[in-house]
Amino acid sequence: MSLASFLARRSFHYGWLVAGLTFLALLVAAGIRSAPGVFIVPLEQEFGWSRATISLAISINLVLYGLIGPFAATVMERIGIRQMMVFSLAVIALGVGLTTLMSASWQLVLLWGVVVGSGSGVIALVLGAIVVNRWFFEKRGLVLGILTASTATGQLVFLPMLASVADRFGWRTAALALTGAALLIIPAIAAFMRDRPADVGLRPFGDNSETVEISQPRANSISSTLNALWLGMRKRDFWLLFGSFFICGASTNGLIGTHLIPACIDHGIPEVKAAGLLAIMGLFDFFGTTMSGWLSDRWNNRYLLCWYYGLRGLSLIFLPFSFNFSFYGLSIFAVFYGLDWIATVPPTVRLVANAFGKENVGVMFGWIVAGHQLGAATAAFGAGVLRTWTGSYLQAFILSGILCLIAAVGVLQIGQTPTKGDSQLSSVTLNS
């Protein structure tokens, strides 16, 4: 009897082990995705590359991370979750490890942009959604909330450590530490991860049926994923959700996640302290996102998004002026902004379900998340270009704040005015 089979027959449900392994993989991937903010200034100093050039590699990483998401479920259906996780983590480790040998900017674009971006596109929120839907009949919301929070936890765990290692031993040592973290969890996933409860003779957690589940995966082709996009694009709500999430990505991962540490260094704040600001944001984001999920079950989700984007916009407009105050003023910004970091996710998911039906949430939210990452990529590159041209992030912060205020107005229109073809789309089941 294998160890996995033995564990499956203990008093706890094997799904919790699968969820734990998924959380660990998402945590490591999130930590790796947050690393560029620590590496920008060291790379700039060692190689003389402009911030715009470095930001280009980061933006490509973010684009691929978003665009691969809608297709990841298709590949997982064909070759399995465990195989995809092992392969993706190996690709991420390879890409990050090889950056220590690079000597030209095109190598940064290839390795961090293409290789790491492609690998991290699979170890993303779509993985958590698939695991929850397969392994849990009860407590799906709780488990999905915990897995979503791994993004914040990864940032909280990795950023201060990376900044400290980079400051004391150099950015290459920090990159090798990330490589080691990715490689370290591969054996556990290979040994204990399972695709479905039926693989260990169980049904999903909370499903008290007496028979063992025998699952026949639905056909889920690339063409059906693209067809879902085509149908969604004919609906106004898709563009309102896509556009608001584009701005969400631009104002979080792309701008703050990538450029806050370099901006702090520009104002004389040490890198380790600056990384601490992002860690504070990660901590408070955990609570903010959990509370947002609770509120999304009780309040109008359009109004919640309006408040989130509006308050975020005001905070970003204030941010460049807060550098004139003490570090503690920035800490207050980090707490306030952190509560709002990805609080937009739960109400956005609910609005996607309302617009396209619960059976279509997976694929349609995947495409809207792609919009989030396109926005992040645009801001990551655009802010780097503005910093290179003007020597300041002032314009980038102000513009991002204004875009958030525009999003706050736009989300109020979601679901308000049916457009031609909406009734037809509501009756169509998209293959997800």
Beta strands, then each sheet from edge to edge (+ up, - down):
end
